[in-house]
């Protein structure tokens, strides 16, 4: 695909770049931001002219509905730089489509393609020096929208702000990840907003995750809200299970996010002749597979972490350590996927888009 060009945009450059103050070898995920951001306001039923301006705080009314009724959505994307200093995106059209699905579910206005993708292209052209070469180096992209309309009546806002901010990043997770299978808490419910990238979905996870952390686990594998028998997601990621030589992952639904990394892994695994089954996986199946030795791997999949192996899980106070294997699907798939993203391997799927 070709990214749309944005013509009607105002650009104000930062007088001095802060890039030379950044230690790119020691980045904490999501704490450092580039010099500029994209801003576009929605007022009176119309999207106004977008601007690119210096990254800075902005003022907002205390009664803005984002504070009171949680109208806030976001996306997570990355930009990559190849060995020729060209900057690439990975399946940005999928992020754009999903963003507007989230907007519709939250009764927020859809963002025009020219503003989302065209504005992002313009912003990345300005900030291309923040994208560093080398596998593992990325520029994390955070498009988001909040309700800026004022008033505390419980109704959708009439004013919104769409923004894109950029953050140089390295690996999101580090160290071994052990998970606790949820027996009471749920990430989302049928008929709810689990399939939207709504801010409230993530804040609702913080408390049960803290309880898991206190028990020595880094994340939770969420189960369905009705029976807590079906395995759904791991932390903020989609999750895969390898039983013998077959990969299993739950189907997307109203409760499960349609992850772009998830669908890419499914396609990539099929290309590599790895058997993949998209179906509900029961907690009882996982426990039985762990006991009989057929459970080989569990890994999370998402934009920030790409692929994150899980070394063990606990259910009903019984802990199961996963075997250490040489022919790891997680390692193989992550290597092949990131090679495509960094243009180190042929992109047979046409997933990558040049800035």
C-alpha positions, 0 to 999 in steps of 0.5 A: 500500500501507499500512504496517503499524502496530507496537504492541509496541515500546519507545521511548527518546528521545535526550535531545538531538538532534544535528541542529543540528550537521549541515551538510546542504549538505555531506554525505559519503554514509553518514558522518552518522547520525540520533539514533535506531535500531531494534533487534530481537533474535532469540533461541531461535527467536523475535523479541523486542520491538523497540526504538527507542533513541538511536544508539550503539555496542553490545557484541558477543561476539568469537566472534559468527558475523558475524565468522567466517562472514559472516552479514550482510545489508542493504538500501538505501532512501530517504525523501523529503520533498515540498513539503507536508512529507510524508515518502514511501518508494519501493516499500518492500514490494520491499525487505522482500521482497528482504531476507527472500530474502537472509535465507533464502539466508544461513540467517538468520531472516526478519524479520516485516513488522510489525518491518521496515515497521512499525518503519521507519514508527515510526522515520521518524515520530520522525526526520522532521525529518532528511528535508530538502525539495528534490530531491537531499535524501534520508534514506538507510535502512539495514536490516541483520541480523547473526549475534550468536550466539557460537562458532566452529563453522562453522554458522548462528548461533542469535542474530541482531540486526536493525537500521535506521539512518538517514543524511541524504544527497545525491548518491552519486556525483559527477564522470565515471565511467569503467569497466573491463570485468572479464576475470578477477575476478567479482562472483558465481558460479552457485549462489552468493550474488550475488542476495542483498544479503550483506555479503561480496558487496561486500567481495569487490569492493573489491580488483579495484575498487582495481586499476581505480582505480589504472588511472584507472577509477572502477568495474568492469563485471562479467562472468559468472564462467564465460566473462567474455563477458556483461556483468552489473553495474557496480560495486554497480549494475545496468547499462543499455546504449543501442544506437541507441534500445533499452535493454538490461539483463541478466536477474536470476539467481543472479549478478545482484541484483534491483534495485528501481531497475532494475525501476522503470526498465524499467517507466518506459522502457516507459511512455515508449515506449522499447524495452527488451530484458532479455537477456544482452549480450555484451562483443563486442556492446558493443565492436562497437557502440562501434566502429560508433557505435551505442552511445549510452549506458551507465548504472548504476542503484541506490538510492544513485545512482538513475541514474549515467551512464558516459562510457567503458569499457576492454576489453583495454587499448582505451578507448572514449569514449561520445558526448555526446548531447542526448536522453539516456535516462539524464537523461530517466529519472532526471528522471522517476523522481526526480519520482515519488519527490519527488511532483513528478509523478503516480505512475501506478505506485502506487510511493510510500508515505506515512509 
